[in-house]
Amino acid sequence: MDNQKNAQVSDSLQGAHSLAVLLARASEDDLPTNHAALKIAQILQKNINALGGQ
């Protein structure tokens, strides 16, 4: 994957990660939703790290 494509994918993953974190914060009283949002955020963060994002 070239650097520009890699950067675009990383940016998209970072945006999705931010949304998952917001969902986790908004769903603190709904434990199943909160747990799912946290797992999604963790998976996205792993993929961002794998692409060399920050």
DRENPA-3360 file (N, C-alpha, C; in nm, 2 decimals, always signed):
BEGIN
1 = MDNQKNAQ = +0.08/-0.12/+0.00/+0.00/+0.00/+0.00/+0.09/+0.12/+0.00 ~ +0.06/+0.22/-0.09/+0.15/+0.34/-0.09/+0.12/+0.43/+0.02 ~ +0.21/+0.52/+0.04/+0.20/+0.61/+0.16/+0.07/+0.69/+0.17 ~ +0.03/+0.74/+0.05/-0.09/+0.83/+0.05/-0.21/+0.74/+0.09 ~ -0.22/+0.62/+0.03/-0.34/+0.53/+0.06/-0.33/+0.49/+0.21 ~ -0.21/+0.46/+0.26/-0.19/+0.43/+0.40/-0.24/+0.54/+0.49 ~ -0.21/+0.66/+0.45/-0.25/+0.78/+0.54/-0.40/+0.80/+0.53 ~ -0.46/+0.77/+0.42/-0.61/+0.79/+0.41/-0.68/+0.68/+0.49;
9 = VSDSLQGA = -0.63/+0.56/+0.49/-0.68/+0.45/+0.57/-0.67/+0.48/+0.72 ~ -0.55/+0.53/+0.75/-0.52/+0.56/+0.89/-0.61/+0.67/+0.94 ~ -0.63/+0.77/+0.86/-0.72/+0.88/+0.89/-0.86/+0.83/+0.91 ~ -0.91/+0.75/+0.83/-1.05/+0.69/+0.84/-1.06/+0.61/+0.97 ~ -0.96/+0.53/+1.00/-0.96/+0.45/+1.12/-0.96/+0.54/+1.24 ~ -0.89/+0.65/+1.24/-0.88/+0.74/+1.35/-1.02/+0.80/+1.37 ~ -1.08/+0.84/+1.26/-1.22/+0.90/+1.27/-1.32/+0.80/+1.33 ~ -1.31/+0.67/+1.29/-1.40/+0.57/+1.34/-1.37/+0.54/+1.49;
17 = HSLAVLLA = -1.24/+0.55/+1.52/-1.20/+0.53/+1.66/-1.25/+0.64/+1.75 ~ -1.25/+0.76/+1.71/-1.30/+0.87/+1.78/-1.45/+0.86/+1.81 ~ -1.52/+0.81/+1.70/-1.67/+0.79/+1.72/-1.70/+0.68/+1.82 ~ -1.61/+0.57/+1.81/-1.63/+0.46/+1.91/-1.61/+0.51/+2.05 ~ -1.51/+0.59/+2.07/-1.48/+0.65/+2.21/-1.60/+0.73/+2.25 ~ -1.65/+0.82/+2.16/-1.77/+0.90/+2.20/-1.89/+0.81/+2.24 ~ -1.91/+0.71/+2.16/-2.02/+0.62/+2.19/-2.00/+0.55/+2.33 ~ -1.87/+0.51/+2.36/-1.84/+0.45/+2.48/-1.87/+0.54/+2.60;
25 = RASEDDLP = -1.83/+0.67/+2.58/-1.86/+0.77/+2.69/-2.01/+0.80/+2.70 ~ -2.08/+0.80/+2.59/-2.22/+0.83/+2.60/-2.30/+0.71/+2.65 ~ -2.25/+0.59/+2.65/-2.32/+0.48/+2.69/-2.28/+0.42/+2.82 ~ -2.22/+0.50/+2.91/-2.17/+0.45/+3.04/-2.28/+0.38/+3.12 ~ -2.40/+0.42/+3.11/-2.51/+0.36/+3.18/-2.57/+0.23/+3.12 ~ -2.53/+0.21/+2.99/-2.57/+0.09/+2.92/-2.45/+0.00/+2.89 ~ -2.43/-0.09/+2.99/-2.31/-0.17/+2.99/-2.29/-0.25/+2.86 ~ -2.39/-0.32/+2.81/-2.36/-0.40/+2.68/-2.31/-0.31/+2.57;
33 = TNHAALKI = -2.38/-0.19/+2.55/-2.34/-0.10/+2.45/-2.20/-0.04/+2.47 ~ -2.18/-0.01/+2.60/-2.05/+0.04/+2.64/-1.94/-0.05/+2.61 ~ -1.96/-0.18/+2.65/-1.86/-0.28/+2.63/-1.83/-0.30/+2.48 ~ -1.93/-0.30/+2.40/-1.92/-0.32/+2.25/-1.84/-0.20/+2.19 ~ -1.87/-0.08/+2.24/-1.80/+0.04/+2.19/-1.66/+0.04/+2.23 ~ -1.63/-0.01/+2.35/-1.49/-0.01/+2.39/-1.41/-0.12/+2.31 ~ -1.47/-0.23/+2.28/-1.41/-0.33/+2.20/-1.38/-0.28/+2.06 ~ -1.48/-0.21/+2.00/-1.46/-0.16/+1.87/-1.34/-0.06/+1.87;
41 = AQILQKNI = -1.34/+0.03/+1.97/-1.23/+0.13/+1.98/-1.09/+0.06/+1.99 ~ -1.09/-0.05/+2.07/-0.96/-0.12/+2.09/-0.92/-0.19/+1.96 ~ -1.01/-0.24/+1.88/-0.98/-0.31/+1.75/-0.93/-0.20/+1.65 ~ -1.00/-0.09/+1.65/-0.96/+0.02/+1.56/-0.82/+0.07/+1.60 ~ -0.79/+0.09/+1.73/-0.66/+0.13/+1.77/-0.55/+0.04/+1.73 ~ -0.57/-0.09/+1.74/-0.47/-0.19/+1.70/-0.44/-0.18/+1.55 ~ -0.55/-0.15/+1.47/-0.53/-0.14/+1.33/-0.46/+0.00/+1.29 ~ -0.49/+0.10/+1.37/-0.42/+0.23/+1.35/-0.27/+0.21/+1.38;
49 = NALGGQ = -0.24/+0.14/+1.49/-0.10/+0.12/+1.52/-0.03/+0.03/+1.42 ~ -0.10/-0.07/+1.37/-0.04/-0.16/+1.26/+0.00/-0.08/+1.14 ~ -0.08/+0.03/+1.11/-0.05/+0.11/+0.99/+0.05/+0.21/+1.02 ~ +0.09/+0.23/+1.14/+0.19/+0.32/+1.18/+0.13/+0.46/+1.21 ~ +0.00/+0.46/+1.24/-0.06/+0.59/+1.28/-0.04/+0.62/+1.42 ~ -0.09/+0.73/+1.47/-0.07/+0.76/+1.61/-0.20/+0.78/+1.68;
% end
